[in-house]
Amino acid sequence: PMLENGQFVPMQVGVAPERERPDSGGDGKRRPLRIFEFAVEAALSALGLTRVEATYHQRRLDLVIQCETPIEQEGREQIVASVARVFDEFGLGGSCRFEPYRAAPVPAGPIKV
């Protein structure tokens, strides 16, 4: 759970199994490219259900933010600027985009974290 305005808010975290795909490096050798994916979802008072989906691979973090209540352009720009500062601080590349909220698929079973 997380705390918002002094009240506990349930939060769900989903972590996909690590996956690999072949990658050829500049030296011509094939080696696996590790890909990590996770999502965090919470019901926020101002935005309703909100989910952040993330994919990380090769020092690149791509974020997709979904909210039941649309975020105005100025708010989106502030979020993107904040995320860019974090990327710079940690030497990451990546992106941050916004999509309409859609219900998450139901997992096939419990996931160990």
N, CA, C and O atoms as CSV, one atom per row, in Angstrom:
chain,resi,resn,atom,element,x,y,z
A,1,PRO,N,N,0.825,-1.205,0.000
A,1,PRO,CA,C,0.000,0.000,0.000
A,1,PRO,C,C,0.861,1.258,0.000
A,1,PRO,O,O,2.051,1.217,0.315
A,2,MET,N,N,0.243,2.362,-0.355
A,2,MET,CA,C,0.926,3.649,-0.279
A,2,MET,C,C,0.042,4.598,0.507
A,2,MET,O,O,-1.123,4.291,0.761
A,3,LEU,N,N,0.569,5.727,0.888
A,3,LEU,CA,C,-0.141,6.690,1.702
A,3,LEU,C,C,-0.478,7.915,0.869
A,3,LEU,O,O,0.403,8.499,0.238
A,4,GLU,N,N,-1.777,8.319,0.860
A,4,GLU,CA,C,-2.201,9.522,0.166
A,4,GLU,C,C,-3.157,10.283,1.082
A,4,GLU,O,O,-4.187,9.752,1.498
A,5,ASN,N,N,-2.812,11.515,1.386
A,5,ASN,CA,C,-3.623,12.351,2.278
A,5,ASN,C,C,-3.938,11.646,3.596
A,5,ASN,O,O,-5.055,11.733,4.107
A,6,GLY,N,N,-2.941,10.949,4.139
A,6,GLY,CA,C,-3.106,10.306,5.435
A,6,GLY,C,C,-3.865,8.992,5.403
A,6,GLY,O,O,-4.111,8.407,6.458
A,7,GLN,N,N,-4.248,8.506,4.217
A,7,GLN,CA,C,-4.986,7.246,4.117
A,7,GLN,C,C,-4.184,6.251,3.275
A,7,GLN,O,O,-3.522,6.609,2.301
A,8,PHE,N,N,-4.275,4.980,3.698
A,8,PHE,CA,C,-3.615,3.936,2.921
A,8,PHE,C,C,-4.412,3.658,1.662
A,8,PHE,O,O,-5.638,3.550,1.697
A,9,VAL,N,N,-3.708,3.542,0.558
A,9,VAL,CA,C,-4.323,3.258,-0.744
A,9,VAL,C,C,-3.748,1.936,-1.235
A,9,VAL,O,O,-2.529,1.778,-1.295
A,10,PRO,N,N,-4.621,0.971,-1.592
A,10,PRO,CA,C,-4.090,-0.286,-2.119
A,10,PRO,C,C,-3.344,-0.035,-3.429
A,10,PRO,O,O,-3.743,0.806,-4.234
A,11,MET,N,N,-2.273,-0.768,-3.624
A,11,MET,CA,C,-1.474,-0.624,-4.831
A,11,MET,C,C,-1.112,-2.019,-5.310
A,11,MET,O,O,-0.780,-2.887,-4.503
A,12,GLN,N,N,-1.173,-2.239,-6.611
A,12,GLN,CA,C,-0.800,-3.522,-7.178
A,12,GLN,C,C,0.478,-3.358,-7.990
A,12,GLN,O,O,0.655,-2.386,-8.724
A,13,VAL,N,N,1.357,-4.333,-7.837
A,13,VAL,CA,C,2.599,-4.343,-8.598
A,13,VAL,C,C,2.667,-5.675,-9.326
A,13,VAL,O,O,2.534,-6.731,-8.709
A,14,GLY,N,N,2.871,-5.628,-10.616
A,14,GLY,CA,C,3.024,-6.839,-11.415
A,14,GLY,C,C,4.400,-6.867,-12.040
A,14,GLY,O,O,4.873,-5.860,-12.565
A,15,VAL,N,N,5.042,-8.022,-11.982
A,15,VAL,CA,C,6.369,-8.183,-12.566
A,15,VAL,C,C,6.298,-9.344,-13.550
A,15,VAL,O,O,5.953,-10.466,-13.179
A,16,ALA,N,N,6.624,-9.066,-14.797
A,16,ALA,CA,C,6.625,-10.120,-15.810
A,16,ALA,C,C,7.904,-10.938,-15.678
A,16,ALA,O,O,8.928,-10.423,-15.227
A,17,PRO,N,N,7.851,-12.198,-16.066
A,17,PRO,CA,C,9.088,-12.987,-16.049
A,17,PRO,C,C,10.129,-12.342,-16.958
A,17,PRO,O,O,9.805,-11.791,-18.011
A,18,GLU,N,N,11.376,-12.422,-16.531
A,18,GLU,CA,C,12.467,-11.889,-17.359
A,18,GLU,C,C,12.458,-12.630,-18.690
A,18,GLU,O,O,12.252,-13.842,-18.737
A,19,ARG,N,N,12.684,-11.889,-19.768
A,19,ARG,CA,C,12.777,-12.552,-21.062
A,19,ARG,C,C,14.077,-12.147,-21.739
A,19,ARG,O,O,14.709,-11.153,-21.382
A,20,GLU,N,N,14.448,-12.932,-22.707
A,20,GLU,CA,C,15.659,-12.661,-23.461
A,20,GLU,C,C,15.341,-12.751,-24.941
A,20,GLU,O,O,14.470,-13.510,-25.365
A,21,ARG,N,N,16.062,-11.965,-25.711
A,21,ARG,CA,C,15.975,-12.107,-27.165
A,21,ARG,C,C,17.394,-11.992,-27.698
A,21,ARG,O,O,18.229,-11.303,-27.112
A,22,PRO,N,N,17.663,-12.664,-28.801
A,22,PRO,CA,C,19.024,-12.602,-29.349
A,22,PRO,C,C,19.390,-11.170,-29.729
A,22,PRO,O,O,18.556,-10.401,-30.206
A,23,ASP,N,N,20.631,-10.842,-29.510
A,23,ASP,CA,C,21.143,-9.523,-29.875
A,23,ASP,C,C,22.543,-9.722,-30.430
A,23,ASP,O,O,23.355,-10.441,-29.848
A,24,SER,N,N,22.815,-9.092,-31.536
A,24,SER,CA,C,24.180,-9.190,-32.058
A,24,SER,C,C,24.906,-7.910,-31.684
A,24,SER,O,O,24.472,-6.813,-32.035
A,25,GLY,N,N,25.997,-8.053,-30.980
A,25,GLY,CA,C,26.797,-6.907,-30.592
A,25,GLY,C,C,27.620,-6.425,-31.776
A,25,GLY,O,O,27.625,-7.056,-32.833
A,26,GLY,N,N,28.300,-5.330,-31.602
A,26,GLY,CA,C,29.118,-4.770,-32.657
A,26,GLY,C,C,30.272,-5.682,-33.062
A,26,GLY,O,O,30.855,-5.518,-34.134
A,27,ASP,N,N,30.602,-6.654,-32.190
A,27,ASP,CA,C,31.719,-7.551,-32.501
A,27,ASP,C,C,31.273,-8.787,-33.279
A,27,ASP,O,O,32.083,-9.678,-33.537
A,28,GLY,N,N,29.992,-8.853,-33.657
A,28,GLY,CA,C,29.479,-9.973,-34.436
A,28,GLY,C,C,29.064,-11.170,-33.600
A,28,GLY,O,O,28.512,-12.129,-34.139
A,29,LYS,N,N,29.317,-11.140,-32.293
A,29,LYS,CA,C,28.920,-12.251,-31.424
A,29,LYS,C,C,27.454,-12.092,-31.025
A,29,LYS,O,O,26.988,-10.981,-30.772
A,30,ARG,N,N,26.741,-13.201,-30.970
A,30,ARG,CA,C,25.346,-13.180,-30.548
A,30,ARG,C,C,25.293,-13.391,-29.041
A,30,ARG,O,O,25.926,-14.310,-28.520
A,31,ARG,N,N,24.550,-12.554,-28.345
A,31,ARG,CA,C,24.369,-12.737,-26.909
A,31,ARG,C,C,22.933,-12.329,-26.567
A,31,ARG,O,O,22.336,-11.500,-27.254
A,32,PRO,N,N,22.394,-12.909,-25.517
A,32,PRO,CA,C,20.997,-12.598,-25.181
A,32,PRO,C,C,20.835,-11.165,-24.664
A,32,PRO,O,O,21.684,-10.650,-23.937
A,33,LEU,N,N,19.750,-10.553,-25.047
A,33,LEU,CA,C,19.377,-9.227,-24.571
A,33,LEU,C,C,18.313,-9.438,-23.495
A,33,LEU,O,O,17.224,-9.935,-23.783
A,34,ARG,N,N,18.629,-9.060,-22.260
A,34,ARG,CA,C,17.692,-9.262,-21.151
A,34,ARG,C,C,16.691,-8.121,-21.126
A,34,ARG,O,O,17.068,-6.954,-21.236
A,35,ILE,N,N,15.410,-8.456,-20.981
A,35,ILE,CA,C,14.323,-7.483,-20.960
A,35,ILE,C,C,13.533,-7.687,-19.670
A,35,ILE,O,O,13.136,-8.804,-19.339
A,36,PHE,N,N,13.309,-6.582,-18.943
A,36,PHE,CA,C,12.559,-6.629,-17.694
A,36,PHE,C,C,11.315,-5.766,-17.848
A,36,PHE,O,O,11.394,-4.657,-18.375
A,37,GLU,N,N,10.167,-6.263,-17.393
A,37,GLU,CA,C,8.916,-5.513,-17.489
A,37,GLU,C,C,8.187,-5.556,-16.148
A,37,GLU,O,O,8.178,-6.581,-15.467
A,38,PHE,N,N,7.572,-4.421,-15.777
A,38,PHE,CA,C,6.756,-4.386,-14.571
A,38,PHE,C,C,5.691,-3.318,-14.721
A,38,PHE,O,O,5.774,-2.458,-15.599
A,39,ALA,N,N,4.692,-3.381,-13.857
A,39,ALA,CA,C,3.620,-2.383,-13.852
A,39,ALA,C,C,3.216,-2.107,-12.411
A,39,ALA,O,O,3.239,-3.000,-11.565
A,40,VAL,N,N,2.849,-0.869,-12.147
A,40,VAL,CA,C,2.349,-0.447,-10.835
A,40,VAL,C,C,1.006,0.220,-11.075
A,40,VAL,O,O,0.877,1.078,-11.948
A,41,GLU,N,N,0.003,-0.179,-10.292
A,41,GLU,CA,C,-1.336,0.389,-10.442
A,41,GLU,C,C,-1.899,0.773,-9.078
A,41,GLU,O,O,-1.779,0.029,-8.105
A,42,ALA,N,N,-2.516,1.952,-9.031
A,42,ALA,CA,C,-3.144,2.430,-7.795
A,42,ALA,C,C,-4.339,3.296,-8.152
A,42,ALA,O,O,-4.400,3.860,-9.245
A,43,ALA,N,N,-5.285,3.401,-7.237
A,43,ALA,CA,C,-6.419,4.310,-7.399
A,43,ALA,C,C,-6.067,5.608,-6.676
A,43,ALA,O,O,-5.957,5.633,-5.450
A,44,LEU,N,N,-5.892,6.685,-7.442
A,44,LEU,CA,C,-5.518,7.978,-6.879
A,44,LEU,C,C,-6.731,8.899,-6.857
A,44,LEU,O,O,-7.564,8.857,-7.763
A,45,SER,N,N,-6.829,9.727,-5.827
A,45,SER,CA,C,-8.020,10.569,-5.668
A,45,SER,C,C,-8.232,11.523,-6.831
A,45,SER,O,O,-9.373,11.743,-7.236
A,46,ALA,N,N,-7.169,12.095,-7.380
A,46,ALA,CA,C,-7.331,13.088,-8.449
A,46,ALA,C,C,-7.384,12.463,-9.845
A,46,ALA,O,O,-7.919,13.076,-10.769
A,47,LEU,N,N,-6.839,11.258,-10.013
A,47,LEU,CA,C,-6.733,10.670,-11.348
A,47,LEU,C,C,-7.513,9.379,-11.536
A,47,LEU,O,O,-7.628,8.887,-12.658
A,48,GLY,N,N,-8.052,8.820,-10.453
A,48,GLY,CA,C,-8.707,7.524,-10.565
A,48,GLY,C,C,-7.661,6.431,-10.709
A,48,GLY,O,O,-6.520,6.584,-10.271
A,49,LEU,N,N,-8.065,5.318,-11.333
A,49,LEU,CA,C,-7.102,4.234,-11.529
A,49,LEU,C,C,-5.966,4.732,-12.414
A,49,LEU,O,O,-6.189,5.302,-13.482
A,50,THR,N,N,-4.749,4.503,-11.944
A,50,THR,CA,C,-3.557,4.968,-12.643
A,50,THR,C,C,-2.564,3.820,-12.693
A,50,THR,O,O,-2.303,3.160,-11.687
A,51,ARG,N,N,-2.013,3.591,-13.879
A,51,ARG,CA,C,-1.035,2.513,-14.038
A,51,ARG,C,C,0.185,3.057,-14.774
A,51,ARG,O,O,0.067,3.829,-15.727
A,52,VAL,N,N,1.359,2.635,-14.307
A,52,VAL,CA,C,2.618,2.926,-14.988
A,52,VAL,C,C,3.202,1.579,-15.396
A,52,VAL,O,O,3.498,0.735,-14.550
A,53,GLU,N,N,3.363,1.390,-16.694
A,53,GLU,CA,C,3.990,0.179,-17.221
A,53,GLU,C,C,5.416,0.538,-17.631
A,53,GLU,O,O,5.652,1.605,-18.198
A,54,ALA,N,N,6.351,-0.338,-17.347
A,54,ALA,CA,C,7.757,-0.055,-17.646
A,54,ALA,C,C,8.418,-1.249,-18.305
A,54,ALA,O,O,8.158,-2.400,-17.955
A,55,THR,N,N,9.276,-0.953,-19.262
A,55,THR,CA,C,10.112,-1.957,-19.912
A,55,THR,C,C,11.550,-1.455,-19.853
A,55,THR,O,O,11.838,-0.332,-20.267
A,56,TYR,N,N,12.448,-2.287,-19.338
A,56,TYR,CA,C,13.854,-1.902,-19.201
A,56,TYR,C,C,14.722,-2.893,-19.966
A,56,TYR,O,O,14.574,-4.105,-19.806
A,57,HIS,N,N,15.620,-2.385,-20.791
A,57,HIS,CA,C,16.626,-3.201,-21.460
A,57,HIS,C,C,17.749,-2.298,-21.953
A,57,HIS,O,O,17.511,-1.183,-22.418
A,58,GLN,N,N,18.949,-2.789,-21.845
A,58,GLN,CA,C,20.150,-2.094,-22.315
A,58,GLN,C,C,20.204,-0.627,-21.893
A,58,GLN,O,O,20.390,0.247,-22.738
A,59,ARG,N,N,20.045,-0.348,-20.615
A,59,ARG,CA,C,20.106,1.020,-20.060
A,59,ARG,C,C,19.049,1.940,-20.663
A,59,ARG,O,O,19.250,3.152,-20.754
A,60,ARG,N,N,17.923,1.359,-21.074
A,60,ARG,CA,C,16.807,2.125,-21.620
A,60,ARG,C,C,15.555,1.743,-20.833
A,60,ARG,O,O,15.262,0.561,-20.656
A,61,LEU,N,N,14.822,2.750,-20.363
A,61,LEU,CA,C,13.598,2.543,-19.612
A,61,LEU,C,C,12.462,3.254,-20.346
A,61,LEU,O,O,12.472,4.477,-20.480
A,62,ASP,N,N,11.497,2.492,-20.814
A,62,ASP,CA,C,10.346,3.049,-21.513
A,62,ASP,C,C,9.125,2.944,-20.605
A,62,ASP,O,O,8.780,1.864,-20.125
A,63,LEU,N,N,8.478,4.086,-20.380
A,63,LEU,CA,C,7.316,4.156,-19.488
A,63,LEU,C,C,6.058,4.474,-20.279
A,63,LEU,O,O,6.080,5.261,-21.225
A,64,VAL,N,N,4.954,3.843,-19.870
A,64,VAL,CA,C,3.636,4.163,-20.406
A,64,VAL,C,C,2.760,4.478,-19.207
A,64,VAL,O,O,2.596,3.645,-18.315
A,65,ILE,N,N,2.193,5.684,-19.182
A,65,ILE,CA,C,1.348,6.116,-18.075
A,65,ILE,C,C,-0.098,6.136,-18.551
A,65,ILE,O,O,-0.422,6.733,-19.578
A,66,GLN,N,N,-0.963,5.471,-17.786
A,66,GLN,CA,C,-2.387,5.405,-18.113
A,66,GLN,C,C,-3.188,5.866,-16.910
A,66,GLN,O,O,-2.952,5.409,-15.792
A,67,CYS,N,N,-4.138,6.771,-17.134
A,67,CYS,CA,C,-4.997,7.273,-16.056
A,67,CYS,C,C,-6.449,7.277,-16.531
A,67,CYS,O,O,-6.731,7.553,-17.697
A,68,GLU,N,N,-7.363,6.968,-15.615
A,68,GLU,CA,C,-8.787,7.067,-15.948
A,68,GLU,C,C,-9.159,8.507,-16.285
A,68,GLU,O,O,-9.946,8.750,-17.199
A,69,THR,N,N,-8.598,9.451,-15.554
A,69,THR,CA,C,-8.841,10.876,-15.795
A,69,THR,C,C,-7.692,11.416,-16.632
A,69,THR,O,O,-6.540,11.337,-16.207
A,70,PRO,N,N,-7.973,11.960,-17.804
A,70,PRO,CA,C,-6.880,12.476,-18.643
A,70,PRO,C,C,-6.075,13.563,-17.930
A,70,PRO,O,O,-6.621,14.370,-17.178
A,71,ILE,N,N,-4.781,13.563,-18.182
A,71,ILE,CA,C,-3.880,14.573,-17.632
A,71,ILE,C,C,-3.737,15.666,-18.683
A,71,ILE,O,O,-3.488,15.381,-19.855
A,72,GLU,N,N,-3.895,16.914,-18.262
A,72,GLU,CA,C,-3.763,18.048,-19.185
A,72,GLU,C,C,-2.343,18.098,-19.747
A,72,GLU,O,O,-1.412,17.555,-19.154
A,73,GLN,N,N,-2.190,18.753,-20.894
A,73,GLN,CA,C,-0.902,18.836,-21.583
A,73,GLN,C,C,0.202,19.384,-20.679
A,73,GLN,O,O,1.314,18.857,-20.677
A,74,GLU,N,N,-0.091,20.434,-19.914
A,74,GLU,CA,C,0.921,21.016,-19.030
A,74,GLU,C,C,1.398,19.997,-17.999
A,74,GLU,O,O,2.592,19.912,-17.714
A,75,GLY,N,N,0.473,19.229,-17.443
A,75,GLY,CA,C,0.837,18.192,-16.479
A,75,GLY,C,C,1.677,17.103,-17.114
A,75,GLY,O,O,2.635,16.621,-16.510
A,76,ARG,N,N,1.320,16.710,-18.337
A,76,ARG,CA,C,2.111,15.714,-19.059
A,76,ARG,C,C,3.532,16.216,-19.291
A,76,ARG,O,O,4.497,15.473,-19.109
A,77,GLU,N,N,3.654,17.472,-19.690
A,77,GLU,CA,C,4.979,18.046,-19.942
A,77,GLU,C,C,5.818,18.071,-18.665
A,77,GLU,O,O,7.023,17.827,-18.713
A,78,GLN,N,N,5.193,18.363,-17.528
A,78,GLN,CA,C,5.922,18.378,-16.258
A,78,GLN,C,C,6.394,16.973,-15.893
A,78,GLN,O,O,7.514,16.792,-15.416
A,79,ILE,N,N,5.541,15.990,-16.116
A,79,ILE,CA,C,5.921,14.603,-15.817
A,79,ILE,C,C,7.072,14.169,-16.717
A,79,ILE,O,O,8.046,13.589,-16.237
A,80,VAL,N,N,6.971,14.443,-18.017
A,80,VAL,CA,C,8.026,14.056,-18.959
A,80,VAL,C,C,9.348,14.737,-18.583
A,80,VAL,O,O,10.401,14.101,-18.631
A,81,ALA,N,N,9.306,16.020,-18.211
A,81,ALA,CA,C,10.524,16.736,-17.818
A,81,ALA,C,C,11.134,16.111,-16.553
A,81,ALA,O,O,12.353,15.971,-16.460
A,82,SER,N,N,10.304,15.743,-15.596
A,82,SER,CA,C,10.802,15.113,-14.366
A,82,SER,C,C,11.440,13.762,-14.661
A,82,SER,O,O,12.506,13.444,-14.134
A,83,VAL,N,N,10.786,12.969,-15.503
A,83,VAL,CA,C,11.326,11.658,-15.872
A,83,VAL,C,C,12.654,11.834,-16.611
A,83,VAL,O,O,13.592,11.072,-16.382
A,84,ALA,N,N,12.740,12.823,-17.488
A,84,ALA,CA,C,13.987,13.073,-18.234
A,84,ALA,C,C,15.138,13.403,-17.282
A,84,ALA,O,O,16.271,12.979,-17.512
A,85,ARG,N,N,14.856,14.155,-16.214
A,85,ARG,CA,C,15.906,14.470,-15.235
A,85,ARG,C,C,16.398,13.197,-14.537
A,85,ARG,O,O,17.593,13.044,-14.283
A,86,VAL,N,N,15.477,12.299,-14.233
A,86,VAL,CA,C,15.864,11.029,-13.601
A,86,VAL,C,C,16.704,10.206,-14.577
A,86,VAL,O,O,17.728,9.642,-14.192
A,87,PHE,N,N,16.276,10.136,-15.836
A,87,PHE,CA,C,17.046,9.412,-16.844
A,87,PHE,C,C,18.464,9.969,-16.919
A,87,PHE,O,O,19.432,9.208,-16.929
A,88,ASP,N,N,18.591,11.298,-16.970
A,88,ASP,CA,C,19.910,11.936,-17.034
A,88,ASP,C,C,20.751,11.582,-15.816
A,88,ASP,O,O,21.934,11.264,-15.942
A,89,GLU,N,N,20.143,11.638,-14.643
A,89,GLU,CA,C,20.859,11.365,-13.399
A,89,GLU,C,C,21.457,9.959,-13.389
A,89,GLU,O,O,22.556,9.751,-12.875
A,90,PHE,N,N,20.730,8.997,-13.957
A,90,PHE,CA,C,21.175,7.607,-13.942
A,90,PHE,C,C,21.786,7.148,-15.266
A,90,PHE,O,O,22.095,5.967,-15.429
A,91,GLY,N,N,21.960,8.063,-16.203
A,91,GLY,CA,C,22.569,7.710,-17.479
A,91,GLY,C,C,21.722,6.776,-18.311
A,91,GLY,O,O,22.249,5.901,-18.998
A,92,LEU,N,N,20.415,6.954,-18.257
A,92,LEU,CA,C,19.497,6.091,-19.001
A,92,LEU,C,C,18.952,6.798,-20.229
A,92,LEU,O,O,18.841,8.023,-20.259
A,93,GLY,N,N,18.618,6.022,-21.226
A,93,GLY,CA,C,17.807,6.508,-22.334
A,93,GLY,C,C,16.388,6.054,-22.071
A,93,GLY,O,O,16.138,5.320,-21.115
A,94,GLY,N,N,15.469,6.474,-22.897
A,94,GLY,CA,C,14.118,5.969,-22.732
A,94,GLY,C,C,13.066,6.935,-23.201
A,94,GLY,O,O,13.348,7.928,-23.871
A,95,SER,N,N,11.843,6.616,-22.831
A,95,SER,CA,C,10.707,7.430,-23.246
A,95,SER,C,C,9.643,7.402,-22.163
A,95,SER,O,O,9.649,6.548,-21.277
A,96,CYS,N,N,8.735,8.354,-22.260
A,96,CYS,CA,C,7.591,8.430,-21.352
A,96,CYS,C,C,6.413,8.887,-22.200
A,96,CYS,O,O,6.403,10.005,-22.716
A,97,ARG,N,N,5.424,8.016,-22.340
A,97,ARG,CA,C,4.260,8.395,-23.132
A,97,ARG,C,C,2.989,8.114,-22.350
A,97,ARG,O,O,2.995,7.388,-21.356
A,98,PHE,N,N,1.904,8.699,-22.820
A,98,PHE,CA,C,0.618,8.602,-22.135
A,98,PHE,C,C,-0.386,7.904,-23.049
A,98,PHE,O,O,-0.423,8.147,-24.255
A,99,GLU,N,N,-1.190,7.040,-22.456
A,99,GLU,CA,C,-2.244,6.335,-23.186
A,99,GLU,C,C,-3.508,6.364,-22.340
A,99,GLU,O,O,-3.430,6.525,-21.122
A,100,PRO,N,N,-4.675,6.211,-22.967
A,100,PRO,CA,C,-5.909,6.101,-22.185
A,100,PRO,C,C,-5.841,4.850,-21.299
A,100,PRO,O,O,-5.218,3.853,-21.665
A,101,TYR,N,N,-6.478,4.916,-20.151
A,101,TYR,CA,C,-6.468,3.783,-19.222
A,101,TYR,C,C,-7.232,2.611,-19.836
A,101,TYR,O,O,-8.294,2.792,-20.430
A,102,ARG,N,N,-6.683,1.425,-19.687
A,102,ARG,CA,C,-7.371,0.194,-20.069
A,102,ARG,C,C,-7.121,-0.838,-18.979
A,102,ARG,O,O,-6.042,-0.880,-18.388
A,103,ALA,N,N,-8.100,-1.651,-18.722
A,103,ALA,CA,C,-7.987,-2.645,-17.656
A,103,ALA,C,C,-6.827,-3.594,-17.968
A,103,ALA,O,O,-6.629,-4.005,-19.111
A,104,ALA,N,N,-6.080,-3.925,-16.936
A,104,ALA,CA,C,-4.949,-4.848,-17.093
A,104,ALA,C,C,-5.466,-6.250,-17.297
A,104,ALA,O,O,-6.503,-6.618,-16.745
A,105,PRO,N,N,-4.749,-7.047,-18.093
A,105,PRO,CA,C,-5.161,-8.438,-18.237
A,105,PRO,C,C,-5.009,-9.175,-16.914
A,105,PRO,O,O,-4.116,-8.868,-16.124
A,106,VAL,N,N,-5.868,-10.133,-16.679
A,106,VAL,CA,C,-5.816,-10.915,-15.445
A,106,VAL,C,C,-4.667,-11.903,-15.560
A,106,VAL,O,O,-4.592,-12.647,-16.538
A,107,PRO,N,N,-3.758,-11.924,-14.566
A,107,PRO,CA,C,-2.629,-12.864,-14.651
A,107,PRO,C,C,-3.102,-14.304,-14.559
A,107,PRO,O,O,-4.122,-14.601,-13.936
A,108,ALA,N,N,-2.347,-15.191,-15.188
A,108,ALA,CA,C,-2.685,-16.607,-15.182
A,108,ALA,C,C,-2.545,-17.209,-13.795
A,108,ALA,O,O,-3.216,-18.194,-13.487
A,109,GLY,N,N,-1.699,-16.648,-12.958
A,109,GLY,CA,C,-1.485,-17.187,-11.626
A,109,GLY,C,C,-0.625,-16.235,-10.825
A,109,GLY,O,O,-0.194,-15.203,-11.339
A,110,PRO,N,N,-0.372,-16.570,-9.570
A,110,PRO,CA,C,0.455,-15.674,-8.747
A,110,PRO,C,C,1.874,-15.584,-9.301
A,110,PRO,O,O,2.391,-16.524,-9.905
A,111,ILE,N,N,2.481,-14.425,-9.076
A,111,ILE,CA,C,3.834,-14.182,-9.549
A,111,ILE,C,C,4.731,-14.010,-8.327
A,111,ILE,O,O,4.412,-13.233,-7.427
A,112,LYS,N,N,5.842,-14.726,-8.292
A,112,LYS,CA,C,6.802,-14.569,-7.196
A,112,LYS,C,C,7.629,-13.323,-7.450
A,112,LYS,O,O,8.070,-13.079,-8.574
A,113,VAL,N,N,7.840,-12.533,-6.401
A,113,VAL,CA,C,8.679,-11.337,-6.510
A,113,VAL,C,C,9.858,-11.504,-5.581
A,113,VAL,O,O,10.710,-10.619,-5.499
